């Protein structure tokens, strides 16, 4: 199995559908010659990286040359930051846990540092050192089972973001930055943030090459950049937590934003009649059980959206909604197990609920409860 299993087997995610991208506006502009302006032909490419299917869709044959380099970025991040590839930098950090610091690239160091920031922000609800729990449950392998209480307790003792030490590069001798895991048996896993980071990197590259608009979809982590055909916003469907992928509960319009969803419905197993999903609590080691079925985060920063989708899910409905309301540049869609949809105030007009099996909750009333 390829990398980032926390994200694909045990971490999140996925859950977005590109819903019939926007229609051309009525009354297409005419060229001076009197001919109707043509919609640019789309070009796309797909590959497997980061433990999932990755695709890039652009418009105009002249942009075809940027597809392969875009997907190559995802592969390079996989090779460097996989916890499950023997020669990756993250694997080197994990092997030295409790012993010595591992030298890493500035890119890996920066992402580990950012993952630790989100870990601190959430007081460990999101924790970059969750690897021992992920490996213990092994959800998605086909061989998963409910761990014993003793095994869970032992794994939890090795999960603590505060014991991840960041050692900046020493400019005086040109040494690389280093990362140290203080306790033996600790294990970093960036699966809850790496796909978002890869999406940011790919979009940054495409914009630097002058590509005006397109879609980057990394296993359901969707980044829609620019305005489609330079005139219209993108329409992105939010996956229904009750259905297989491809069914959506509503549509959001956006430009230059990422949408990342965490839900408890896609990766799970059933044992003795009980369903165990893949979003794990760092408090007791078991899958998180609260009233939420899924959380979608919208942000111009895909790295942030990726991390916050797990973080907000762990906070639960009220605290998660309060958190996202207070965080600048972030919008959220929270879906409960009772099929009620709550959104941050910034989405009241831009999110359209289309599935009649779901109803909108009153976010303002919920936020007034303290």
WOPE-V185165 format. One record per residue. RES is the residue in three letters. PHI is phi in degrees with one decimal (999 if undefined). PSI is psi in whole degrees, -180 to 180 (none if undefined). NEAR is the number of other C-alpha atoms within 10 Angstrom. Layout:
# WOPE-V185165
res=(RES | RES)
phi=(PHI | PHI)
psi=(PSI | PSI)
near=(NEAR | NEAR)
This chain:
# WOPE-V185165
res=(UNK | UNK | UNK | UNK | UNK | UNK | UNK | UNK | UNK | UNK | UNK | UNK | UNK | UNK | UNK | UNK | UNK | UNK | UNK | UNK | UNK | UNK | UNK | UNK | UNK | UNK | UNK | UNK | UNK | UNK | UNK | UNK | UNK | UNK | UNK | UNK | UNK | UNK | UNK | UNK | UNK | UNK | UNK | UNK | UNK | UNK | UNK | UNK | UNK | UNK | UNK | UNK | UNK | UNK | UNK | UNK | UNK | UNK | UNK | UNK | UNK | UNK | UNK | UNK | UNK | UNK | UNK | UNK | UNK | UNK | UNK | UNK | UNK | UNK | UNK | UNK | UNK | UNK | UNK | UNK | UNK | UNK | UNK | UNK | UNK | UNK | UNK | UNK | UNK | UNK | UNK | UNK | UNK | UNK | UNK | UNK | UNK | UNK | UNK | UNK | UNK | UNK | UNK | UNK | UNK | UNK | UNK | UNK | UNK | UNK | UNK | UNK | UNK | UNK | UNK | UNK | UNK | UNK | UNK | UNK | UNK | UNK | UNK | UNK | UNK | UNK | UNK | UNK | UNK | UNK | UNK | UNK | UNK | UNK | UNK | UNK | UNK | UNK | UNK | UNK | UNK | UNK | UNK | UNK | UNK | UNK | UNK | UNK | UNK | UNK | UNK | UNK | UNK | UNK | UNK | UNK | UNK | UNK | UNK | UNK | UNK | UNK | UNK | UNK | UNK | UNK | UNK | UNK | UNK | UNK | UNK | UNK | UNK | UNK | UNK | UNK | UNK | UNK | UNK | UNK | UNK | UNK | UNK | UNK | UNK | UNK | UNK | UNK | UNK | UNK | UNK | UNK | UNK | UNK | UNK | UNK | UNK | UNK | UNK | UNK | UNK | UNK | UNK | UNK | UNK | UNK | UNK | UNK | UNK | UNK | UNK | UNK | UNK | UNK | UNK | UNK | UNK | UNK | UNK | UNK | UNK | UNK | UNK | UNK | UNK | UNK | UNK | UNK | UNK | UNK | UNK | UNK | UNK | UNK | UNK | UNK | UNK | UNK | UNK | UNK | UNK | UNK | UNK | UNK | UNK | UNK | UNK | UNK | UNK | UNK | UNK | UNK | UNK | UNK | UNK | UNK | UNK | UNK | UNK | UNK | UNK | UNK | UNK | UNK | UNK | UNK | UNK | UNK | UNK | UNK | UNK | UNK | UNK | UNK | UNK | UNK | UNK | UNK | UNK | UNK | UNK | UNK | UNK | UNK | UNK | UNK | UNK | UNK | UNK | UNK | UNK | UNK | UNK | UNK | UNK | UNK | UNK | UNK | UNK | UNK | UNK | UNK | UNK | UNK | UNK | UNK | UNK | UNK | UNK | UNK | UNK | UNK | UNK | UNK | UNK | UNK | UNK | UNK | UNK | UNK | UNK | UNK | UNK | UNK | UNK | UNK | UNK | UNK | UNK | UNK | UNK | UNK | UNK | UNK | UNK | UNK | UNK | UNK | UNK | UNK | UNK | UNK | UNK | UNK | UNK | UNK | UNK | UNK | UNK | UNK | UNK | UNK | UNK | UNK | UNK | UNK | UNK | UNK | UNK | UNK | UNK | UNK | UNK | UNK | UNK | UNK | UNK | UNK | UNK | UNK)
phi=(999 | -76.6 | -80.4 | 57.6 | -65.2 | -59.8 | -82.0 | -103.8 | -97.2 | -131.9 | -117.0 | -177.7 | -153.3 | 123.1 | 147.5 | -111.8 | -122.3 | -76.0 | -86.9 | 7.9 | -56.3 | -42.8 | -76.0 | -64.8 | -67.2 | -64.4 | 72.1 | -57.3 | -65.4 | -105.1 | -73.0 | -59.9 | -74.8 | 96.2 | -81.7 | -70.2 | -67.6 | -93.1 | -71.7 | -59.0 | -72.1 | -80.6 | -129.4 | -150.3 | -149.4 | -134.4 | -149.8 | -111.4 | -156.3 | 55.2 | 72.2 | -156.0 | -81.6 | -115.7 | -139.9 | -131.6 | -126.1 | -124.7 | -131.1 | 103.3 | -59.1 | -65.0 | -95.0 | -59.7 | -64.0 | -94.9 | -68.8 | -61.9 | -60.8 | -64.1 | -68.4 | -62.1 | -60.1 | -61.4 | -65.0 | -67.3 | -66.0 | -58.6 | -64.2 | -89.4 | -118.1 | -74.4 | -81.3 | -119.0 | -114.3 | -56.9 | -101.5 | -74.4 | -67.6 | -66.4 | -62.6 | -65.3 | -59.2 | -64.1 | -64.8 | -94.1 | -54.3 | 77.6 | -123.2 | -150.8 | -77.4 | -107.1 | -75.3 | -136.8 | -70.3 | -63.4 | -64.8 | -63.3 | -58.0 | -65.4 | -72.6 | -60.8 | -62.7 | -69.4 | -61.9 | -68.6 | -60.6 | -67.4 | -63.1 | -67.3 | -57.9 | -94.7 | 55.0 | 91.9 | -61.9 | -95.5 | -139.5 | -67.4 | -99.2 | -74.6 | -47.5 | -58.7 | -69.1 | -59.8 | -67.4 | -64.5 | -73.5 | 55.9 | -67.7 | 103.5 | -81.9 | 90.5 | -120.3 | -70.8 | -156.9 | -72.9 | -67.3 | -73.2 | -55.8 | -66.3 | -66.1 | -64.1 | -61.9 | -66.3 | -66.9 | -61.7 | -64.2 | -98.7 | -107.9 | -165.7 | -59.7 | -68.0 | -97.4 | -97.9 | -103.0 | -106.0 | -116.6 | -62.0 | -63.2 | -98.1 | -65.0 | -68.9 | -119.3 | 73.3 | -73.3 | -77.3 | -67.1 | -134.6 | -128.5 | -124.8 | -98.9 | -69.6 | -109.9 | -61.0 | 89.4 | -68.0 | -154.5 | -76.1 | -146.4 | -93.7 | -61.9 | -89.3 | -143.6 | -70.4 | -65.7 | -61.7 | -61.8 | -61.8 | -61.8 | -60.1 | -64.1 | -66.4 | -64.3 | -59.6 | -63.4 | -62.6 | -65.3 | -66.1 | -91.3 | 85.2 | -74.4 | -81.2 | -162.4 | 169.1 | -129.6 | -113.2 | -128.6 | -107.7 | 61.1 | 102.1 | -81.3 | -108.1 | -122.4 | -106.3 | -114.5 | 72.9 | -100.1 | -59.8 | 53.9 | 63.9 | -133.0 | -133.8 | -74.9 | -86.1 | -112.8 | -117.9 | -87.2 | -94.8 | -57.6 | -76.5 | -73.5 | -98.2 | -126.8 | -69.0 | -57.7 | 117.9 | -106.5 | -127.7 | -91.8 | -173.1 | -129.3 | -120.1 | -99.9 | -158.5 | -142.0 | 53.6 | -139.4 | -103.5 | -127.6 | -129.3 | -119.6 | -114.2 | -144.8 | -96.2 | -102.4 | -93.1 | -118.1 | -165.5 | -143.6 | -119.5 | -133.9 | 52.2 | 81.3 | -107.5 | -94.8 | -119.2 | -96.3 | -97.8 | -94.5 | -97.3 | -84.1 | -84.4 | -88.2 | -121.9 | 88.8 | -91.2 | -56.6 | -65.1 | -119.5 | -140.7 | -79.6 | -86.9 | -103.1 | -160.2 | -135.3 | -114.9 | -113.6 | -116.5 | -158.5 | -72.4 | -107.9 | -67.4 | -61.0 | -64.6 | -60.2 | -61.6 | -64.9 | -71.0 | -62.9 | -73.7 | -58.9 | -67.7 | -58.0 | -66.1 | -69.8 | 90.6 | -61.8 | -68.2 | -64.8 | -66.4 | -67.7 | -61.2 | -60.6 | -70.4 | -62.7 | -88.1 | -96.4 | -64.6 | 80.7 | -117.4 | -124.1 | -146.6 | -124.5 | -113.6 | -112.8 | -91.0 | -68.5 | -92.9 | 63.6 | -107.9 | -111.9 | -112.4 | -128.8 | -67.9 | -61.8 | -69.8 | -106.7 | -58.3 | -105.7 | -95.3 | -105.8 | -108.9 | -81.7 | -113.6 | -90.2 | -71.7 | -77.0 | -114.4 | -131.5 | -87.8 | -91.6 | -91.5 | -63.4 | -62.9 | -68.1 | -63.4 | -69.1 | -78.9 | -84.6 | -124.8)
psi=(139 | -173 | -179 | 45 | -27 | -35 | -34 | -33 | -40 | 6 | -32 | -102 | 180 | 176 | 19 | 149 | 135 | 105 | 121 | 90 | 153 | 144 | 152 | 144 | 150 | 149 | 61 | 145 | 148 | 143 | 164 | -27 | -10 | -4 | 148 | 136 | 134 | 142 | 132 | 140 | 138 | 149 | 143 | 162 | 151 | 145 | 173 | 118 | 164 | 28 | 18 | 175 | 126 | 136 | 151 | 132 | 123 | 178 | 131 | 128 | -28 | -17 | 0 | -32 | -17 | -4 | -53 | -45 | -33 | -48 | -29 | -33 | -44 | -42 | -37 | -39 | -39 | -48 | -30 | -35 | 12 | 135 | -6 | 12 | 126 | -38 | 14 | 163 | -36 | -41 | -37 | -41 | -47 | -39 | -28 | 8 | 132 | 3 | -68 | 162 | 148 | 133 | 137 | 169 | 161 | -33 | -48 | -43 | -44 | -40 | -39 | -42 | -41 | -40 | -36 | -35 | -44 | -34 | -44 | -42 | -39 | 3 | 39 | -1 | -46 | 125 | 119 | -13 | 26 | -4 | -45 | -37 | -44 | -45 | -36 | -47 | -41 | 39 | 131 | -8 | -19 | -9 | 16 | 153 | 164 | 122 | 158 | 156 | -38 | -41 | -40 | -43 | -41 | -41 | -41 | -32 | -20 | 4 | 108 | 103 | -24 | -17 | 14 | 113 | 131 | 124 | 105 | 160 | 148 | 106 | -23 | -31 | 3 | 16 | 156 | 160 | 160 | 156 | 134 | 131 | 120 | -33 | 141 | 141 | -9 | 157 | 120 | 148 | 113 | 17 | -22 | 7 | -20 | -36 | -39 | -43 | -43 | -40 | -43 | -44 | -42 | -45 | -40 | -43 | -47 | -42 | -36 | -24 | 4 | 13 | 126 | -34 | 157 | -175 | 130 | 123 | 107 | 87 | 33 | -14 | 107 | 131 | 117 | 113 | 147 | 178 | 133 | 125 | 26 | 14 | -22 | 153 | 164 | 150 | 122 | 130 | 138 | 119 | 139 | 130 | -8 | -7 | 169 | 161 | 136 | -13 | 133 | 153 | -20 | 177 | 139 | 139 | 136 | 168 | 134 | 49 | 154 | 149 | 123 | 133 | 137 | 131 | 160 | 9 | -17 | -38 | 117 | 171 | 163 | 129 | 127 | 39 | -1 | 137 | 130 | 117 | -177 | -4 | 109 | 142 | 131 | 3 | -48 | -5 | -11 | 164 | 138 | 128 | 106 | -169 | -1 | 142 | -33 | 159 | 129 | 131 | 135 | 126 | 153 | -14 | 102 | -31 | -46 | -44 | -40 | -51 | -42 | -25 | -38 | -45 | -49 | -38 | -43 | -30 | -27 | 178 | -61 | -50 | -36 | -41 | -42 | -43 | -48 | -33 | -33 | -11 | 120 | 136 | 8 | 135 | 158 | 150 | 117 | 124 | 127 | 167 | -14 | 15 | 35 | 136 | 123 | 139 | 157 | 160 | -28 | -11 | 7 | -35 | -21 | -9 | 124 | 118 | 121 | -18 | 119 | -11 | -10 | 155 | 157 | 136 | 162 | 97 | -38 | -38 | -41 | -41 | -21 | -12 | 126 | none)
near=(10 | 15 | 22 | 27 | 28 | 28 | 29 | 23 | 25 | 28 | 26 | 31 | 31 | 26 | 29 | 25 | 22 | 19 | 18 | 11 | 14 | 14 | 11 | 12 | 9 | 6 | 7 | 11 | 12 | 11 | 10 | 8 | 7 | 8 | 9 | 12 | 12 | 10 | 12 | 11 | 9 | 13 | 18 | 18 | 15 | 15 | 16 | 15 | 24 | 27 | 22 | 19 | 13 | 24 | 21 | 24 | 18 | 24 | 20 | 13 | 12 | 10 | 18 | 15 | 10 | 19 | 19 | 14 | 13 | 23 | 23 | 14 | 17 | 23 | 19 | 14 | 20 | 23 | 20 | 18 | 29 | 26 | 27 | 17 | 18 | 12 | 13 | 18 | 22 | 26 | 20 | 19 | 24 | 25 | 19 | 20 | 21 | 16 | 14 | 14 | 21 | 21 | 20 | 22 | 13 | 14 | 13 | 19 | 22 | 15 | 17 | 23 | 17 | 17 | 25 | 22 | 16 | 21 | 21 | 16 | 13 | 16 | 15 | 22 | 21 | 29 | 29 | 28 | 28 | 29 | 24 | 22 | 27 | 23 | 16 | 17 | 24 | 20 | 25 | 19 | 11 | 8 | 9 | 17 | 14 | 17 | 15 | 10 | 12 | 9 | 13 | 18 | 14 | 14 | 21 | 21 | 14 | 21 | 26 | 21 | 23 | 15 | 15 | 22 | 16 | 17 | 15 | 15 | 17 | 11 | 9 | 6 | 7 | 8 | 12 | 16 | 21 | 21 | 26 | 20 | 28 | 19 | 17 | 13 | 18 | 26 | 28 | 24 | 30 | 27 | 29 | 31 | 29 | 26 | 32 | 26 | 20 | 25 | 30 | 19 | 17 | 23 | 23 | 14 | 16 | 20 | 14 | 10 | 11 | 9 | 19 | 17 | 20 | 25 | 23 | 25 | 24 | 27 | 23 | 25 | 25 | 29 | 30 | 27 | 24 | 21 | 16 | 23 | 17 | 9 | 10 | 17 | 20 | 27 | 23 | 25 | 26 | 28 | 26 | 24 | 23 | 15 | 12 | 12 | 15 | 14 | 18 | 23 | 22 | 20 | 22 | 19 | 19 | 22 | 17 | 18 | 19 | 29 | 31 | 33 | 28 | 33 | 27 | 26 | 22 | 22 | 20 | 17 | 18 | 12 | 10 | 6 | 7 | 8 | 12 | 23 | 25 | 29 | 29 | 26 | 19 | 23 | 11 | 12 | 23 | 19 | 19 | 21 | 16 | 13 | 14 | 24 | 23 | 29 | 33 | 29 | 25 | 26 | 22 | 18 | 19 | 28 | 24 | 22 | 28 | 31 | 29 | 30 | 29 | 29 | 25 | 28 | 30 | 25 | 19 | 20 | 22 | 18 | 16 | 20 | 26 | 18 | 17 | 20 | 18 | 11 | 9 | 8 | 12 | 19 | 21 | 28 | 20 | 29 | 27 | 19 | 14 | 12 | 21 | 16 | 22 | 24 | 23 | 20 | 15 | 13 | 16 | 11 | 9 | 13 | 19 | 15 | 18 | 13 | 14 | 9 | 11 | 17 | 16 | 12 | 16 | 12 | 18 | 13 | 8 | 15 | 14 | 9 | 7 | 6)
